[in-house]
Every structure is written in C-alpha cells, then in structure tokens.
Amino acid sequence: MKKLVLCLFLMFGLLSFSERFVEECKILSSSYSHMRCQSLDSGKIFHFLYPRNTLGIGQVYKVWFTGSGYRNLQLSYFEYLY
C-alpha cells in the first residue's frame, strides 16, 4: 500500500511540469528579452523571459507556457485572439 501511495505522489509530481495556459492575456510590455501580460480573467500579471517574438502591446493572446509561479516563465506557444 505504501508503494502505491508513493507511486501516485511521483506521478502527480511529474504531471506538475506540464504546460499551463492563460485563456485571455493582454500584453502590457514586450521586447526580445521579456514580456509581461495580464490575465483578463484573474488580473494576475505573468512575466516571461526571452519570448523570441515581440507581441503587440494592448493586444490579447491565448498563451501556453511552462514554469511555476508568475515570474521567469518560458513561453511555449501563443495564439492571437483580438
């Protein structure tokens, strides 16, 4: 039974490294080295390092990313909404 519980904890730990996303994220600032966007649902501000693209300030995107918390996140993919 202990092995089963331990195995489940390890599996859930591995799943925590999967990608997260924000449905509607308004770009506050953008350059080649960083990007900040604010979730229109929760109001939280997300900080991304090295997004490789400059996104339009004031535009809204759906963004997928990896990382924990709200800072130093890695942008994986984005989709322009409006």
Order of alpha helices (4+ residues) and beta strands (2+ residues): alpha-beta-beta-beta-beta-beta
